[in-house]
Amino acid sequence: MEELTRKEEQILLAVHFLNSNAYLITIREYIRESTGKNYSVGTIYAPLSRLHINGYLKSHLEKTEDSNKPVRYYELSDKGYESLTNLKKQTEAMWEGFTKPVLRK
């Protein structure tokens, strides 16, 4: 399994939770609302494109009522879902048993 960056993980999770409404702007807004980080469009676009090229995401173009320009909508591929599932298991295993250390005097 390829290692994902934190931003790639956030993008995949955003796509998962946005479901059929996942496109560049909504993904960016979801990440901002969830993490408090206000990434630029370009900062989201590069890893989003990479995830798509590497098969973690599927996409389709759709025209909107607001614009004649089509919008690219994303959804998780099987590879993307499996990657998130494995990442969640790994993270939980790493954090298991985490407690505040006992301070010695």
N, C-alpha and C positions, 0 to 999 in steps of 0.2 A: 504494500500500500504506500502510495506517495504521501509525504508529509504535507499537510495544508498549513498555510499561514493563519494567524488569528483572523485577519481580515477576510480570507477565503472562507473560513468557518462561519463568520458572521454573515457573509453573503449567502451561503448555502442555507443557513438557518432562516434568514429573512425570506428567501424564496419559498422555503417550506411553509412558513407561517402565513405568508401573503397569498399562497395558493394561486388562484387564477389571476390575481391582480399584481403579479410580480414583474415589474419592469424597472429600468434604471432609476427613475426618480422615486418610486415607491420603496425600492430596496434601500436607497440612500436614507429616506425618511424613517424607515423602520429601524435601521441601525442607529440613527440619531436619537430616536425616541427610546430605544432599548439601552443604549450605552452612554448617551450624552455626548458622543463624539460627532462633530459636524464635519464630515469628510466632504471634500469637493467632488463634483461629478466625475472628474478625471481619475481621482483616487479610487473610486468605486469601479469605474469602467474597465480599467486595465485588468484587475483580478477577475472581474465578472466575465470578460472576454476570454481570459485564460481558462477559467473553469468550463466555459462553453466549448472551447477548442479541445480541451482534454477529456471531454465526455462526461463531466459531472452534471451538466445542465443540458436540457433540450430547449429549443426556442421556436417561436413562430412570429411572423409579422402580422399585425392587425391594424387597420385604419381606425382612427377614432373620430368621433363627431366634432371634436374641437379643432382638428387639423387634417389636412389632406395627406400629411406625411405619416407613413405607417410607424407604429411603435413595436419594438421587439419585446415580446413577453417570454418569460423564462419559467421553467419547471424543473424539478429535480429529475435526473435520470436514475436508473437503478444503481449505477455506480455512485452517484452523489448521495443517495439515501444510505447505501451501504457504508460509504465513507463516514457520514455523520454518525451512524450507529456505532461504528468501531471507535470513532473519536470520543464519543460519549462514554463508552465502556472504559477506554484507556484513561480518560480524565477522572472518572469515578474511582478507578483503581489507584491512581496516583494520590488522590485526596483522601482515600480511606484511612481512617484513624488520625486524621489531622486534629491536633489539639494545641492549646496554648502550652508552650514548654514551661516546665517548673524552673523557676529562677533559684539559683543557688547563691547563698550569701557567703 
